[in-house]
């Protein structure tokens, strides 16, 4: 973790080893899990908020991948908000992370079912783009509150992933921009070599187009204004 010095990655300050334990002193991050924001009924996550979150995750992944590190357990529970009043995040939990050397083929057989890439399920070789599949799932969840592959049990979930069965037909995607949908389409691809990497993702219009971000900001402001006008007053 000493090589993972980045604003969007949790920092390791010290490590101590005893006969029975290894103790890590990590940066304190007090804003709670990103997952909790997704499911909080009192928090309305707009598309522009998702852009801010995903861009930071991509920044963190870009640095990790430059350092030849695969996270391999990327999910909303492993992304913490720095505080409860900002959208700054940190990627945490490198317990399953692996050093990746492209010339040395690497297979893994662990992870959280809903976020597993097809190559992990098939016990095929993994790569940097294995993390990018998980990013696609997270993006889908941020924009809809839904998991694209969730089945009635783990086996059905894994089969859905292998079949790459997902769509934007849910009501939650009615107002989602085409740029956001295209971003997801370029990540949730069975063939890992066809997925965007972290650097390419950061250049995608959904994360880089300032004109789009202005439109999304205007939309967010209008939604907040409408919600404020609907709040009953003590006189009504």
N, C-alpha and C positions, 0 to 999 in steps of 0.2 A: 504493500500500500504506500510505501514511501515514494514511489514513482507517480502516484496518482494525486499530485498537488494541483487541484483545480477547484474553482469556485462552486461547481455543481456536483462535487464528489465529497462525501464526508471525509474529514481529515483524521489521520492517526497521529496522536501526539507522543505516545510512548507505549512501550510493550515490556512486560515483566514476565518472567517464567520462574515458577517454583517447581517443586518435585511433582506436584499433581495438577497444576493449573497453569494456563497462560492468560495473563491479564492484559487487556488492551485498553488504553486511555484514548477515547475518541472525542471528537468535537461534539458539543451539546447542540442539538437541534430541537427546538421546542414547539414547532408549529403543528405537529401531528402528521399522520399519514395522508398522502394525496388521496388514497382510497376513501378516507373518512369524508373528505370534501365532496367526492363524487356521490356518496350515498346520503349526505346531509340534506334533509328536506328544506332546511332554512337557507341553503346556499344555492344560488342560481349560477351555474357555470356557463358562461357565454362562449361562443366560438373563439373570440379574441383571447379569452383566458386560456383556452386550450392551446392556442398558438404560442402563448408565452411559456406555458409549461413544457410543451413538446420541443420548442427551440432550445430550452435549457437542458432537457434530457439529451437531445442530439449533441449539444456542446460537450456535455460530460462524456457521452459515448465516443465522440470524435477523439477526445483526449485519451480515453482508455485504449481505444483501438490503435492510436499512434504509439502507445506504450506496450502494444502487443498483449493486451489483457481483454479477455472475454468475461462479461458479467455472468451470463447464463441463468440468471434468475430475476430478470427484469419484470416488475409488476408494480401496480400502484402501492401495494403495501411496503415496497422497498424504495419508495420515493417519499421523502419527508419535506414538508414545508418549513422554511426557516422560522417563520412566525405565523400567527393566526391572522395577521393583517396585511401580509404581502403575498405575492405570487412567486417568490424566490424558492427554489427547491434544491435538494441535495439527494443524489443517489446513494443508497446505503447497502449494507449486507453483501460483503464480498466473500461470504463463506463458501460459495460454489464457484467462484471465479477461477479461471485457468489462464496461464500463460499460453499464448497461441503462436506457434511458428508454422507458417503455411507449408513448409517442406515436411513437417512432422505431422502426419494425419492424426487428428484428435476426434475421438468419439466420447460421448457422455450419455448417461442414462438416468438423469435426475432432472428435477425442476417441478414447477407447478403446472398441473394438467392444462388449464385454460390458456396458458401462455407458451406452451411448448411449440417449438417449430417442428415441421414435418420430419426434418432430418434427425432430430433428437428421438422422436417416436420410432423411427425406422432404424435407429442405431447406425446412422450414416455419419459421414464426416461433418463436423461443424466448422463454422468460420465466423468472421466478424458479422456477416449478414444474418447469423442465427439470432443475435441480439436485435437486429432490425425487424425481424418478424414480431418479436415481443413488443417492440415499439409500435408496430401497426395495430396490434391488439389493444394496447393502452390508448392509442389515439381514438380508435373506434369507441372505446368505453368512455373516454372523456367527452366525446361529442354526443353520446346517446344515453350513457348510464347503463348500457347493455353489453354483455360479453358476446362476441360474434360466434363463438363455437360452443357455448355452454350447452351440454346435453343433460339428460336425466341422471346420468351417472358418469364416472370418469371414462369408462369404455366408449360411451356414446360421444363424449366430448372429443376423445382422441380420434375416433372415426370421422367426426365432423372436420377436424383439422386436416386429416389425411386427404379427405375429399375436397378440402378447401371450400366448404359450403358456407357461404355468408353472402349478405346482400345489404342494400340500403333501403329496403322496403318498409322498415319500421317508421312509425309516425314521427319518431324523434329526429329523423333525418330530413324532414320536409324543408326546413329552412337552412340546412347546411350547405355551404358553398360548394361549387363544383371543384374548386381547388383543393378543399379538404378531402373530398371523396377521391380525387385523383391521387392525393398523397397516400391515402390508405391503400388504394389499388396497387401502388408501386412498391408496397411493403408486404402485403399479404399474398405472396406468390410462392407456390410450392418449390419451384426451382430457385434455390438461394442465390445463384449467380445472377439472376435477373432482378433481384431486389436492389433498391437504392442503398448505398452505404450511408454512414453518418454525414460525411462531407457533402455528398450529393443531396441528401435530405435537407441540409441547411440552405442549399441553393434553390430548392423547390419553391415555386411562387407562393405556396401557402405559408411558408415561413419567411420569405424574403421580399415579397411584393408590398411596398409601402402603400401603394394606392389601394390594394385589397385591405390592408390593415386599417386604413382610414375609413373605408366603408364599414368594416366590422366594428370599429370604434363608434361610428355614428349609430349603427344598429344597436349596440350595447347601451349607449346613452339614451336612445329613444325608449328602449325596453325599461330601463330604470325609471325614466320619467313617467311612463305609463303605470308602472307599479306604484310609484309614489302617489299618483293621482287617484289610485284605487284604494289607498289606505283610508279607512273611515276616521273622521275626526270626532272629537267629543261632543261637537254640536249636532252631528247627524244622528 
